[in-house]
Amino acid sequence: MLKFVNTDVVFQEIPDEVTLAINLSNCPCRCPGCHSKFLWADKGEELNESVIDSFVAEFGQDITCLSLMGGDAEPDSVDNLAVYIRTTYPQFKIGWYTGRTVISSQINKENFDYIKVGPYIAHLGPLKNPKTNQRLYKLHHETREMEDITSRFWKK
């Protein structure tokens, strides 16, 4: 069962979007230097369709995107929630952050607009560091291409 610890409306997670970041617990990646170690434990409230409905009721006028931050222990559940959001709330973009280096085969990329991949590696830094190993992809559904938009985080 997917559980979330908290949410936050953020402006820098997905370029050009006002994003409701939903922080999922029970992270199996346990990256050294992780800034969200509180998400390692299996704790929090169940994240299901009715909770998504309540988030949309509360934040729907203020956001353009919902992003599931984590969920690597249950990628099939992440994918199922993306399907629910896509079919019930087509006005929102959908993002997912996986701490893995590859996207799980249990994920249908067509269900997402953005996918961020990669563990946090302290000496390589986060997305805003040009040396980062992490990547943010924008999915183009018409062409089925994944465009690497990581460089949008780098100051020129």
C-alpha positions as CSV (number, residue, x, y, z in Angstrom):
1,M,0.0,0.0,0.0
2,L,1.4,3.4,-1.0
3,K,1.6,5.9,1.9
4,F,2.3,9.6,1.9
5,V,3.9,11.6,4.6
6,N,3.1,15.1,3.4
7,T,2.4,17.4,0.4
8,D,3.7,20.7,-0.7
9,V,2.9,23.1,-3.5
10,V,6.2,23.7,-5.3
11,F,7.3,25.8,-8.2
12,Q,10.7,24.4,-9.1
13,E,10.1,20.6,-9.3
14,I,8.6,20.6,-12.8
15,P,9.4,23.6,-15.1
16,D,6.4,25.8,-16.1
17,E,4.1,23.9,-13.7
18,V,2.7,24.6,-10.2
19,T,3.1,21.2,-8.7
20,L,1.5,19.4,-5.8
21,A,4.4,17.2,-4.7
22,I,3.1,14.2,-2.8
23,N,6.0,12.7,-0.7
24,L,5.7,8.9,-0.5
25,S,7.2,6.9,2.3
26,N,8.9,3.5,2.4
27,C,11.7,4.4,0.0
28,P,13.9,1.4,-0.6
29,C,16.7,3.5,-2.3
30,R,18.2,5.0,0.8
31,C,20.6,7.3,-1.1
32,P,23.6,8.4,1.0
33,G,23.2,12.1,1.6
34,C,19.5,12.0,1.1
35,H,17.7,15.2,2.2
36,S,14.5,13.3,2.8
37,K,15.5,10.4,5.2
38,F,12.1,10.8,6.9
39,L,10.7,9.1,3.8
40,W,12.7,5.9,4.4
41,A,10.3,4.5,7.0
42,D,7.0,2.8,6.2
43,K,4.8,5.4,7.7
44,G,2.1,7.9,6.8
45,E,-1.4,7.8,5.5
46,E,-2.6,5.5,2.7
47,L,-2.5,7.2,-0.7
48,N,-5.5,6.1,-2.7
49,E,-8.1,7.5,-5.2
50,S,-10.2,9.2,-2.5
51,V,-7.1,11.0,-1.1
52,I,-6.2,12.2,-4.6
53,D,-9.8,13.5,-4.9
54,S,-9.4,15.4,-1.6
55,F,-6.1,16.9,-2.8
56,V,-7.8,18.1,-6.0
57,A,-10.7,19.5,-4.0
58,E,-8.2,21.4,-1.8
59,F,-5.5,22.5,-4.2
60,G,-7.1,22.0,-7.7
61,Q,-7.5,25.8,-8.3
62,D,-3.9,26.5,-7.5
63,I,-2.0,23.7,-9.3
64,T,-1.3,22.5,-12.8
65,C,0.5,19.2,-12.0
66,L,0.5,16.4,-9.4
67,S,3.8,14.6,-8.8
68,L,4.3,11.4,-6.9
69,M,7.7,11.7,-5.2
70,G,8.9,8.2,-4.6
71,G,7.0,4.9,-4.6
72,D,9.8,2.8,-5.8
73,A,8.7,0.0,-3.5
74,E,5.4,-0.2,-5.4
75,P,5.7,1.1,-8.9
76,D,2.5,-0.8,-10.0
77,S,0.6,1.3,-7.4
78,V,2.2,4.5,-8.7
79,D,1.1,3.6,-12.2
80,N,-2.4,2.8,-11.1
81,L,-2.7,6.2,-9.4
82,A,-1.4,7.9,-12.6
83,V,-4.1,6.1,-14.6
84,Y,-6.7,7.4,-12.1
85,I,-5.5,10.9,-12.3
86,R,-5.2,10.9,-16.1
87,T,-8.7,9.6,-16.6
88,T,-10.4,11.6,-13.7
89,Y,-8.5,14.8,-13.9
90,P,-7.2,15.2,-17.4
91,Q,-6.5,18.9,-16.8
92,F,-3.5,18.1,-14.7
93,K,0.0,17.1,-15.7
94,I,1.4,14.0,-13.9
95,G,4.9,13.6,-12.7
96,W,6.9,10.9,-10.9
97,Y,10.2,10.8,-9.3
98,T,12.0,7.5,-9.0
99,G,15.3,7.1,-7.2
100,R,16.2,4.2,-9.5
101,T,18.5,4.6,-12.5
102,V,15.9,3.0,-14.8
103,I,12.2,3.2,-15.0
104,S,10.4,0.2,-13.7
105,S,8.8,-2.2,-16.2
106,Q,5.7,-1.9,-14.1
107,I,5.3,1.8,-15.2
108,N,3.5,2.7,-18.4
109,K,5.3,5.9,-19.4
110,E,2.2,7.0,-21.4
111,N,0.5,7.6,-18.0
112,F,3.0,10.4,-17.1
113,D,4.0,13.8,-18.5
114,Y,7.3,14.0,-16.6
115,I,9.5,11.4,-15.0
116,K,12.6,12.2,-12.9
117,V,15.1,9.4,-12.6
118,G,18.2,8.8,-10.6
119,P,19.4,8.4,-7.0
120,Y,20.7,11.4,-5.2
121,I,24.5,11.3,-5.3
122,A,25.9,14.0,-3.1
123,H,29.1,14.8,-5.0
124,L,27.1,15.1,-8.2
125,G,24.4,17.2,-6.7
126,P,20.7,17.8,-7.5
127,L,19.1,18.7,-10.8
128,K,20.4,22.3,-10.7
129,N,24.0,21.1,-10.8
130,P,25.2,20.4,-14.4
131,K,27.2,17.5,-13.1
132,T,24.1,15.7,-11.7
133,N,23.4,12.1,-12.5
134,Q,19.6,12.8,-12.1
135,R,17.5,13.5,-15.2
136,L,14.1,15.0,-15.7
137,Y,12.3,13.8,-18.8
138,K,9.2,15.3,-20.5
139,L,7.2,12.7,-22.3
140,H,5.7,13.6,-25.6
141,H,2.7,11.4,-26.1
142,E,2.3,12.1,-29.8
143,T,5.8,10.9,-30.7
144,R,6.4,8.7,-27.7
145,E,9.7,10.4,-27.1
146,M,11.3,11.2,-23.8
147,E,12.9,14.6,-23.9
148,D,15.7,15.2,-21.4
149,I,14.9,18.7,-20.0
150,T,17.4,18.6,-17.1
151,S,19.3,21.5,-18.5
152,R,16.4,23.8,-17.8
153,F,17.5,23.7,-14.2
154,W,21.0,25.0,-15.0
155,K,21.6,28.7,-14.7
156,K,23.3,30.1,-17.8
